[in-house]
Amino acid sequence: MEAFYRLAAKDYQLLATSVKWTNVITDLRAQFNDQLKVLDVACGSGQFPSALQQFGGWNASNPAIGNLTIPYTLLDPSQFSIDTAKEKLQPPFSAADELRCTAQQLDHPSDPFSIVWATHALYCVPAAELDVAIKKMVTATHSSGLGFIAHASESAHYLKFHQEYLQSKFSSGSVPYCTAEEVMLTLQSQLAADQLSCHAIEYDGTVDLNDKVTVERYLQRCLFDDGLTLEQMMADEHLGPYLCNCRDESNGVWRFRQRTWMMFYGEQAKRASGWVVESSD
């Protein structure tokens, strides 16, 4: 995972710098009289709250945060992920409930959350269950709150590489990843037009061509297949040609092109155009 995040950490850094998160917290504090709470859906290893604190200004040194405390509920089917993410929480976040389940298994909360987010979290939701998963997230979000989903486009490396993997001899019954476009269509079917705002960011993940260990482990985690070597990938009739196109020989790097959609939903979504930093990598 350490090797994977040498590249993938850029995803979260850009999510933290592509939005004026200080403006977001200022708006939400006013809306909820400082009574905020977060639900992190498929929290993983806690990369997003860490990036928010490091790059997005959600820390005690920001006057917009000050002494604010935000109870933080962690949802994930893996207890290991919950424990890992919990260890990374720093003020203003304070560990609250732990929900060991998937998004589609989430119970209806008696007190909805002011903030619900899922960052690079929904890829493995089965297509037949996506509508339920999104509906559970929307229901868990306070009517005056903010929902935020960050998810890779069908044109991004994560999705394109996995599609090649599905056609290879190594896939072993794997199913396609859910795409950002599918998530957006599902949100559109459940929300009013003014309750959804979508913005894309594009960037390259790069690593030295000679750094075989990092690129191999990164690609393994993209597929959730830690047994597949780089040599096997390069020799495969589907994965090999794709990876050859990711080699930037003139600059001496592997170059993995990413496109991530940031989706804001709920009553606060209409404010998103004022929050987003319109730039690309």
Buried (B, 14 or more C-beta within 10 A) or exposed (E): EEBBBBBBBBBBBBBBBBBBBBBBBBBBBEBBEEEBBBBBBBBBBBBBBBBBBBBBBBBEEBEBBEEBEBBBBBBBBBEEBBBBBBEBBBBBBEBBEBBEEBBBBBEEBEEBBBBBBBBBBBBEBEEEBBBBBBBBBBBBBBEEBBBBBBBBBBBBBBBBBBBBBBEBEBBEEBEBBBBBBBBBBBBBEBBEEEBBBBBBBBBBBBBEBEBEEBBBBBBBBBBEBEEBEBEBBBEBEBBBEBBEEBBEEEEEBBBBBBBBBBBBBBBBBEBBEEBBEEEEE
